[in-house]
Amino acid sequence: MLLFKALEVQQEASDFGFEWNDAIGILNKIREEIDEIEKEIHAQETEKLKKEIGDLYLVSLHLAQYLELDPMECLSLSYETFRRRWEKLQSLVTVLPENSEERLEYLEEIWNRVKQEEM
C-alpha cells in the first residue's frame, strides 16, 4: 500500500514540474543517496540511516517511473531472479566454511557460477 502511495506522490510531483530533465539526473541522485547511506553507516546514526535507505527506495522507484517502467514489475523480476538463483545456490552448497570471510567468498563463487549459467 505504501508503495502505491509513494508512486502516486512522485507522479503528482512530476506532473507539477518537480522532475529531472533526464535519467542521468536521477542516477546522480541515486549516487548521492548511496553516499549519504555510507556516511550514516560510518556515523552509526540508525534513524538517519533508515531515512536515507528510504530515500534510495523512493529515488529508485522514481527512476522506473521516469523510464515508463512498472516499478512493481521491476521488483518482481528481481525478486524472482534472486529467488531462483538462491535456490540453485543452496542446492550446490556442499560444506560451508566456518570462517565468515571464506564462507562469503565460497558463496559468491557459487553465486557467480549460477549467474553465468543463466546467461
N, C-alpha and C positions, 0 to 999 in steps of 0.2 A: 504494500500500500504506500509506504513512504517513497519507494522508488518512483511510483507514478506521480506522486506529489512533486518530487524533485524534477521530474521531466516536464511537468506542467509549468512550474515556476520558471524553469530555464527557457521554455518556449515563449512564455509571456515576456521575459526579459529580452529575448532575441527579437520578438515581434515589435517591441518598444524601441529597438535600436541599440540595445546593450549587447553588442555582438562583435566578435573578432572579424577582421577582414578576410582571413584565410585560415586554413587548418594549421599552418605553421605557428600562428599566434597562439592557438590552443595548445599545441605541443610545447611551446615555450612556457606556457602557464603550468602545464603538467610537470615540466622540469623544475620550475620554481617551487611547486608543491613538494616534489621529492626532496629538494634541498631543505625545505622547511621541516619535513619529516625527519631528515637526518639530523638537523640541528636539535630538534626536540628529543630525539633518541639520546643524543650525547648529553643534553641538559637534564635528562630523566624527568621531564615535565609531562606526566601522564595525561592530564586533562588537555594540555595544549597539543599533545601528540594525537589524541583522539580527534580533535578538531581538524588537524592537518590531514589525517588519513581520510576523514570525511570530505575535506576539500578535494582531495585527489579523486575520490569516488565521483564527486559532482562534476569535476572538470572532465573526467573520462567519459561520463555519461553525455556530457555536452559535445564532446568530440564525435561520438557516434551520431548524435542528433544532427550536428553540423554537416556530417558526411552523408546524411539521409539514410542512415542505417538504423535498424531497430535495436536499441540497446539491450533489450531482453533476449533477442536472438543472438547477439554477440556474446552475452553472458552464457546463454545456453550452450552455444557451440564450444566455448572454452571449457565449461564445466564438463560436457560430455567427453571432450578430448582428454582432459585431465583424468577423469574417472576411468576411461578406457586404458590409458597409459598406466595409471596407478595399479589397476587390477593386473595388467600384464607384468608390470614390475614385480608385484608381490608373488606372482607365480614363478618368477625366475630367481628369486632370492633363495640362496642355499643356507648360508650361515652368516649372520650379521656380526661384523667385528665389534668387539667390546668398546674400543676407543671411539668417541663420538666423531672425531675428525676422519678417522679411517672409515667409519660407518657411512658418513655423508659422501665421502669420495666413492665408496663402493656403490652406494645407491645412485649417485649421479652418473656413474659409468653405465649402470643398467638402464637408467632413465634415457640417457643419450642413445643407447643401442635401440631401445624401444622406439624412440622418436625417429631414428634413422630408418627403421623397418617400415614406418608409415609413409616415408617419402618416396 
